[in-house]
């Protein structure tokens, strides 16, 4: 919940009641999106990185525990383990100082290596995600009963976890796209209503 404390010409000081943070934003035309790209406070950033590690750790755990419990599609537990390990590596890489952008530091070889590895890992993760979609959705809804011998089974916990984490990735992507579109519309409207534009 944010509230405007005082409004100056082209400058707003905003108080964020969540965690008691005060943020100063210069609200100029074209700078709205630029200010949104700046990293958040260290505590919020740390909490978000910690939460980003929860799903990959759960994927590794579920995939390893039920590694041989899906004869119907034996790639599903492997998909979870690899997806979790790569996602966790990317999350941990974002905590290393060489992987973080800094305005006052010149790019060095270590920074380029971190960026290259992060890009390649993200590309692999995208391709692996598409493969996982094929493996998971192609057998929907599998036999969960291990005692039936005529139809290969897949462990219910394993399959439903893989199904819902994959489906939630699409939900998250949709929400991000919707939020991005809303921000662009707001930036366009704020840019059109800038009173200084009428003076020139």
C-alpha positions in Angstrom: 0.0 0.0 0.0 1.6 3.2 -1.1 0.7 6.8 -0.3 2.0 10.1 -1.6 3.6 12.1 1.1 4.3 15.3 -0.9 4.2 16.2 -4.5 6.8 18.6 -6.1 7.1 19.6 -9.7 8.0 16.4 -11.5 9.1 14.7 -8.3 7.2 12.5 -5.9 8.2 11.0 -2.6 6.4 7.8 -2.0 6.1 6.0 1.3 5.8 2.2 1.0 3.9 1.0 4.1 5.1 -2.5 3.5 8.4 -2.9 5.5 8.4 0.9 6.1 10.5 1.7 3.1 10.7 5.2 1.6 11.3 5.3 -2.1 12.0 8.5 -4.1 11.0 8.4 -7.8 11.5 11.1 -10.4 8.4 10.8 -12.5 9.5 12.1 -15.9 8.1 11.0 -19.2 10.0 7.9 -20.3 11.6 7.3 -17.0 8.8 5.3 -15.4 10.0 2.0 -16.9 13.6 2.9 -16.3 13.0 3.3 -12.6 11.2 -0.1 -12.4 14.3 -1.8 -13.7 16.4 -0.7 -10.7 17.0 -3.5 -8.2 14.9 -3.5 -5.0 16.2 -3.1 -1.5 18.6 -5.8 -0.4 16.1 -7.4 2.1 13.3 -7.7 -0.4 15.8 -8.9 -3.1 17.1 -11.5 -0.6 13.7 -12.7 0.3 12.7 -13.0 -3.4 15.8 -14.9 -4.2 15.2 -17.3 -1.3 11.6 -17.9 -2.5 13.0 -18.5 -6.0 15.0 -21.4 -4.7 12.0 -23.2 -3.1 10.4 -24.6 -6.3 13.7 -25.8 -7.7 14.6 -27.6 -4.4 11.1 -29.2 -4.4 11.5 -30.3 -8.0 14.9 -31.9 -7.3 13.5 -33.6 -4.2 10.3 -35.0 -5.8 12.1 -36.0 -8.9 14.8 -37.9 -6.9 12.4 -39.6 -4.5 10.1 -40.9 -7.3 12.9 -41.4 -9.9 11.7 -44.9 -10.9 8.0 -44.5 -10.2 6.7 -43.4 -13.6 7.2 -46.2 -16.2 4.5 -44.6 -18.3 6.9 -41.7 -19.0 10.2 -42.2 -17.3 11.5 -38.8 -18.4 9.2 -36.9 -16.0 11.3 -37.4 -12.9 14.4 -36.7 -14.8 12.8 -33.5 -16.2 12.0 -32.4 -12.6 15.6 -33.1 -11.3 17.3 -31.3 -14.3 14.8 -28.4 -14.2 15.3 -27.9 -10.5 19.1 -28.2 -10.6 19.3 -25.7 -13.5 16.8 -23.3 -11.9 18.7 -23.5 -8.6 22.0 -22.8 -10.3 20.6 -19.8 -12.0 19.1 -18.5 -8.7 22.4 -19.0 -6.9 24.3 -17.3 -9.8 22.1 -14.2 -9.4 23.5 -13.9 -5.8 27.1 -13.8 -6.9 28.4 -10.2 -7.3 29.9 -10.9 -10.7 26.5 -11.7 -12.1 24.9 -8.4 -10.9 25.0 -5.3 -13.0 26.7 -2.3 -11.6 26.8 1.2 -13.0 30.1 2.2 -11.5 32.1 -0.9 -12.5 33.5 -1.6 -15.9 32.6 -5.0 -17.4 35.3 -7.5 -16.8 35.9 -11.1 -18.0 34.2 -12.7 -15.0 31.1 -10.6 -15.6 31.1 -11.7 -19.3 31.5 -15.3 -18.3 28.6 -15.1 -15.8 26.4 -13.4 -18.4 27.2 -16.0 -21.0 26.6 -18.9 -18.7 23.4 -17.4 -17.5 22.2 -16.9 -21.1 23.1 -20.4 -22.1 21.5 -21.9 -19.0 18.3 -19.9 -19.6 18.2 -21.1 -23.2 18.7 -24.7 -22.1 16.0 -24.3 -19.4 13.5 -23.0 -22.0 14.2 -25.9 -24.4 14.0 -28.4 -21.4 10.7 -26.8 -20.3 9.2 -27.3 -23.8 10.4 -31.0 -23.7 8.8 -31.4 -20.2 5.5 -30.0 -21.6 5.5 -32.7 -24.2 6.3 -35.5 -21.7 3.8 -34.3 -19.1 0.8 -33.3 -21.2 1.1 -36.1 -23.7 0.1 -38.7 -21.0 -2.6 -36.7 -19.3 -4.2 -38.3 -17.2 -2.1 -41.4 -16.6 -2.9 -44.5 -14.6 -2.0 -43.9 -11.0 -2.7 -47.4 -9.8 0.5 -49.5 -9.6 -1.4 -52.8 -9.2 -2.9 -52.7 -12.7 -0.4 -54.6 -14.9 -1.9 -54.0 -18.3 -1.4 -50.2 -18.3 1.9 -48.6 -17.2 1.4 -46.3 -14.2 2.9 -43.0 -13.0 3.1 -42.1 -9.3 0.3 -39.6 -8.5 2.4 -37.3 -6.4 5.2 -37.1 -9.0 2.8 -36.5 -11.9 0.5 -34.0 -10.3 3.5 -32.0 -8.9 5.1 -31.9 -12.4 1.7 -31.1 -14.0 0.9 -28.2 -11.7 4.4 -26.6 -11.5 4.4 -26.6 -15.3 0.8 -25.2 -15.5 1.6 -22.6 -12.9 4.6 -21.5 -15.0 2.1 -20.6 -17.8 -0.2 -18.8 -15.3 2.8 -16.8 -14.1 3.8 -16.0 -17.6 0.3 -14.8 -18.4 0.2 -12.6 -15.3 3.6 -11.1 -16.2 2.4 -10.3 -19.7 -0.8 -8.8 -18.4 1.1 -6.7 -15.8 3.6 -5.6 -18.5 0.7 -4.5 -20.8 -0.9 -2.6 -17.9 2.3 -0.8 -17.1 2.8 0.2 -20.8 -0.7 1.5 -20.9 -0.2 3.5 -17.7 3.1 4.8 -18.9 1.5 5.9 -22.2 -1.4 7.6 -20.3 1.0 9.3 -17.9 3.1 10.5 -20.8 0.1 11.9 -22.6 -1.1 13.8 -19.5 2.2 15.4 -18.7 1.4 19.1 -18.2 4.8 20.3 -19.3 4.1 18.8 -22.8 1.3 21.4 -23.3 3.7 24.3 -22.6 6.1 23.4 -25.4 
